[in-house]
Amino acid sequence: MSVTRRIPPGSPLVIGHRGAPGYRPEHTAGSYRLAFANGVDAVEPDVVATRDGVLVIRHENEISGTTDVADHSEFAGRRTTKRIDGADVTGWFTEDFTWAELSTLRCRERLPALRPDSAAFDGAEPILRLGDLLALLAETDGIGLVLEIKHATYFAGIGHDLAALVERDLRAAGWADGEHALWIESFERTVLDDLQSRGVRARYVYLLEAMGSPADLVARDGERASTYADALTPAGLDAVAGLEGGSALDGISVDKSLLLADGDTVVADAHARGLTVFTWTCRPENAFLDPRFRGAGEDREFGDYRAEWTRIAATGLDGVFVDHADLGAAFFRDGRSGSGRTGRTLPPSL
């Protein structure tokens, strides 16, 4: 069945970043259902793997900040330090647990000082698997999925092929054949190319940080690895779009700071090559706003987010990630975000 959700004229896709984590602990069923109810066009889960090869929805494979794992004495001995994508990380990691064990944990708000209302829901919900979210999406009227694959090179190094696991789960749920609005994104291009070669029909999006280098390229090239900034040069964008031969991706997703920089031309340069552009993450709290738009209150209070979002929308980009689904849907569809584009239908993947 083709997807027929209408996107208002001049409006970018509004993507519920981890559901609606401005109001509920991220990546919970409650967070996603609230995002659905508040009018998002798509939602964005992050996936990592368990010891027994189950894809679970967590922002990172380290879970001490988003679950009650530290309260489980039976798992105390699994706290450890690992090297993940060039950084030492201490805590508890999904790959050290079976799904049966992870299913005993409950989710918590990652930023309780900034979002105490969300933290009031701590302990109420379990971790989701990718298949669980796909089942929730089946209950909607065609809300899309922007699926982020996390730490693919790291997981490959410990024996987990995330591309194979993602393909398995998408095919099992009927999401791999182009019948749904599906985007697949990663900070590592290697896993995107792998999934394309497997015939998973989706729109593929390269996530780009403001600084640093992709983990897959560092693993291959060491200190000679090209940077995320290199991917935003004319030659880099040509390569993303497949204009120099090789595989082609469909878009890029960039740190919003790149769009807020004076004189930025990222969106125009990408559009000239047929690439769509998403940005992350539009949040209203002072703690996350560009300094020019912060208010005088505390970090958790809302600043002049409308001014920041107006500037972002004026670039004519194609999609925005939001934590507060209601605010994002209202703002980016109220006429102030018009970019001159005509109305369009949320398409199936191909």
WOURPE-V198422 format. One record per residue. N is the residue number from 0. RES is the residue in three letters. PHI is phi in whole degrees, 0 to 359 (999 if undefined). OMEGA is omega in whole degrees, 0 to 359 (NA if undefined). NEAR is the number of other C-alpha atoms within 12 Angstrom. Layout:
BEGIN
n->[N:N]
res->[RES:RES]
phi->[PHI:PHI]
omega->[OMEGA:OMEGA]
near->[NEAR:NEAR]
END
This chain:
BEGIN
n->[0:1:2:3:4:5:6:7:8:9:10:11:12:13:14:15:16:17:18:19:20:21:22:23:24:25:26:27:28:29:30:31:32:33:34:35:36:37:38:39:40:41:42:43:44:45:46:47:48:49:50:51:52:53:54:55:56:57:58:59:60:61:62:63:64:65:66:67:68:69:70:71:72:73:74:75:76:77:78:79:80:81:82:83:84:85:86:87:88:89:90:91:92:93:94:95:96:97:98:99:100:101:102:103:104:105:106:107:108:109:110:111:112:113:114:115:116:117:118:119:120:121:122:123:124:125:126:127:128:129:130:131:132:133:134:135:136:137:138:139:140:141:142:143:144:145:146:147:148:149:150:151:152:153:154:155:156:157:158:159:160:161:162:163:164:165:166:167:168:169:170:171:172:173:174:175:176:177:178:179:180:181:182:183:184:185:186:187:188:189:190:191:192:193:194:195:196:197:198:199:200:201:202:203:204:205:206:207:208:209:210:211:212:213:214:215:216:217:218:219:220:221:222:223:224:225:226:227:228:229:230:231:232:233:234:235:236:237:238:239:240:241:242:243:244:245:246:247:248:249:250:251:252:253:254:255:256:257:258:259:260:261:262:263:264:265:266:267:268:269:270:271:272:273:274:275:276:277:278:279:280:281:282:283:284:285:286:287:288:289:290:291:292:293:294:295:296:297:298:299:300:301:302:303:304:305:306:307:308:309:310:311:312:313:314:315:316:317:318:319:320:321:322:323:324:325:326:327:328:329:330:331:332:333:334:335:336:337:338:339:340:341:342:343:344:345:346:347:348:349]
res->[MET:SER:VAL:THR:ARG:ARG:ILE:PRO:PRO:GLY:SER:PRO:LEU:VAL:ILE:GLY:HIS:ARG:GLY:ALA:PRO:GLY:TYR:ARG:PRO:GLU:HIS:THR:ALA:GLY:SER:TYR:ARG:LEU:ALA:PHE:ALA:ASN:GLY:VAL:ASP:ALA:VAL:GLU:PRO:ASP:VAL:VAL:ALA:THR:ARG:ASP:GLY:VAL:LEU:VAL:ILE:ARG:HIS:GLU:ASN:GLU:ILE:SER:GLY:THR:THR:ASP:VAL:ALA:ASP:HIS:SER:GLU:PHE:ALA:GLY:ARG:ARG:THR:THR:LYS:ARG:ILE:ASP:GLY:ALA:ASP:VAL:THR:GLY:TRP:PHE:THR:GLU:ASP:PHE:THR:TRP:ALA:GLU:LEU:SER:THR:LEU:ARG:CYS:ARG:GLU:ARG:LEU:PRO:ALA:LEU:ARG:PRO:ASP:SER:ALA:ALA:PHE:ASP:GLY:ALA:GLU:PRO:ILE:LEU:ARG:LEU:GLY:ASP:LEU:LEU:ALA:LEU:LEU:ALA:GLU:THR:ASP:GLY:ILE:GLY:LEU:VAL:LEU:GLU:ILE:LYS:HIS:ALA:THR:TYR:PHE:ALA:GLY:ILE:GLY:HIS:ASP:LEU:ALA:ALA:LEU:VAL:GLU:ARG:ASP:LEU:ARG:ALA:ALA:GLY:TRP:ALA:ASP:GLY:GLU:HIS:ALA:LEU:TRP:ILE:GLU:SER:PHE:GLU:ARG:THR:VAL:LEU:ASP:ASP:LEU:GLN:SER:ARG:GLY:VAL:ARG:ALA:ARG:TYR:VAL:TYR:LEU:LEU:GLU:ALA:MET:GLY:SER:PRO:ALA:ASP:LEU:VAL:ALA:ARG:ASP:GLY:GLU:ARG:ALA:SER:THR:TYR:ALA:ASP:ALA:LEU:THR:PRO:ALA:GLY:LEU:ASP:ALA:VAL:ALA:GLY:LEU:GLU:GLY:GLY:SER:ALA:LEU:ASP:GLY:ILE:SER:VAL:ASP:LYS:SER:LEU:LEU:LEU:ALA:ASP:GLY:ASP:THR:VAL:VAL:ALA:ASP:ALA:HIS:ALA:ARG:GLY:LEU:THR:VAL:PHE:THR:TRP:THR:CYS:ARG:PRO:GLU:ASN:ALA:PHE:LEU:ASP:PRO:ARG:PHE:ARG:GLY:ALA:GLY:GLU:ASP:ARG:GLU:PHE:GLY:ASP:TYR:ARG:ALA:GLU:TRP:THR:ARG:ILE:ALA:ALA:THR:GLY:LEU:ASP:GLY:VAL:PHE:VAL:ASP:HIS:ALA:ASP:LEU:GLY:ALA:ALA:PHE:PHE:ARG:ASP:GLY:ARG:SER:GLY:SER:GLY:ARG:THR:GLY:ARG:THR:LEU:PRO:PRO:SER:LEU]
phi->[999:284:276:232:299:270:255:300:305:72:254:287:301:257:248:287:288:63:98:230:288:292:232:221:308:299:62:260:301:297:295:291:297:294:298:303:295:269:93:290:270:203:235:236:264:254:239:223:246:268:302:262:77:265:276:245:262:217:296:222:284:273:240:291:277:236:220:266:303:294:273:263:300:292:251:302:288:266:292:204:243:228:264:243:49:87:232:280:232:247:158:245:236:303:289:262:232:280:299:302:287:297:293:275:275:234:277:226:294:286:234:298:291:273:228:296:295:292:297:296:263:304:82:273:224:276:293:260:269:304:300:296:292:299:293:296:296:296:273:264:265:107:296:275:231:248:266:260:261:256:56:298:292:302:295:300:292:248:95:246:270:294:299:295:291:296:302:304:289:294:294:299:263:77:254:255:250:85:269:235:281:233:244:237:226:197:281:239:290:305:289:293:298:297:294:300:294:278:83:284:272:204:263:255:233:267:282:231:284:286:219:90:231:295:298:292:285:297:298:275:246:62:293:273:300:291:258:298:299:300:290:263:286:307:294:294:294:301:292:300:279:76:281:255:92:82:289:240:264:259:187:232:227:240:305:299:300:291:280:272:290:299:78:293:232:304:295:297:295:291:299:297:254:79:265:279:227:251:221:220:236:277:229:271:290:309:302:252:278:305:308:293:243:283:269:276:279:288:303:278:280:282:265:275:295:297:294:296:293:298:295:296:297:295:288:80:293:254:196:230:268:229:269:255:301:294:293:296:296:293:292:283:236:260:100:281:261:301:239:90:282:271:298:213:256:296:274:293:295:218]
omega->[178:179:184:175:179:174:184:180:175:185:173:171:174:188:179:185:184:182:176:188:171:186:181:176:188:174:173:177:179:178:180:180:177:176:177:184:183:166:177:176:181:174:185:171:170:180:173:188:172:178:183:170:175:176:179:185:176:179:178:174:174:195:183:182:185:176:178:184:181:179:182:183:181:180:184:183:181:176:186:175:180:175:183:178:174:180:175:182:180:177:179:190:185:184:177:181:167:176:180:179:180:182:177:181:176:187:178:175:182:185:187:180:179:186:182:178:175:181:177:179:178:175:186:189:178:172:176:165:176:180:178:179:178:176:177:180:179:180:183:181:177:175:184:182:173:191:179:178:186:168:185:181:176:182:177:181:178:171:179:177:185:178:179:181:177:178:180:185:179:179:180:182:180:183:186:189:176:182:181:175:186:169:175:185:176:171:180:184:184:183:176:178:180:181:175:182:178:178:175:186:183:167:187:188:180:177:184:175:176:181:173:182:179:183:180:179:175:179:182:192:180:183:179:184:175:186:173:179:178:181:181:173:177:180:180:177:174:180:178:182:179:182:178:185:182:183:180:171:185:182:176:176:192:170:184:180:179:180:182:180:178:178:182:178:185:185:180:181:179:179:179:180:179:181:170:182:170:173:181:349:179:181:185:186:179:185:186:183:169:183:181:187:179:177:184:185:180:182:185:179:181:173:181:183:181:179:178:182:176:179:179:182:183:178:181:181:190:181:180:173:182:175:180:189:182:180:180:180:180:185:188:175:185:177:182:181:183:181:181:178:177:178:182:179:176:190:165:190:179:NA]
near->[16:21:27:20:24:25:29:28:23:27:40:47:48:49:45:47:47:47:49:44:46:42:40:39:44:49:45:45:36:30:41:47:33:31:43:37:25:28:37:49:48:46:51:50:47:37:42:45:43:37:24:21:31:34:44:46:44:43:36:37:38:37:37:31:28:38:42:29:33:24:19:19:12:14:24:16:16:23:24:20:16:21:20:25:26:20:11:12:19:18:29:32:39:42:36:30:31:21:25:20:23:35:23:23:32:31:40:38:36:32:26:23:17:24:32:21:19:29:27:20:29:30:23:23:28:33:43:39:34:41:29:26:40:37:23:29:35:23:16:27:23:31:44:48:48:45:46:40:46:42:39:41:33:32:35:24:18:20:18:26:31:37:40:29:34:43:33:24:28:36:24:17:22:23:39:31:25:24:27:37:38:41:47:46:42:42:38:40:39:34:40:42:30:27:36:30:19:21:23:34:30:36:38:44:41:44:41:37:28:26:19:20:29:38:36:32:26:22:24:16:14:15:15:12:19:24:26:32:24:22:35:37:19:22:18:27:35:29:27:39:31:20:20:15:11:14:21:28:41:39:43:47:43:39:31:36:28:30:35:31:18:12:11:20:23:40:35:24:29:37:24:18:28:22:33:35:45:43:41:36:38:48:43:34:34:26:27:30:30:30:19:20:25:25:24:16:14:16:21:24:23:28:26:26:32:31:26:36:41:29:30:45:40:29:38:36:42:43:47:48:43:45:40:43:42:29:32:39:36:23:34:42:31:19:20:24:35:28:27:19:20:15:18:18:23:33:28:26:27:22]
END
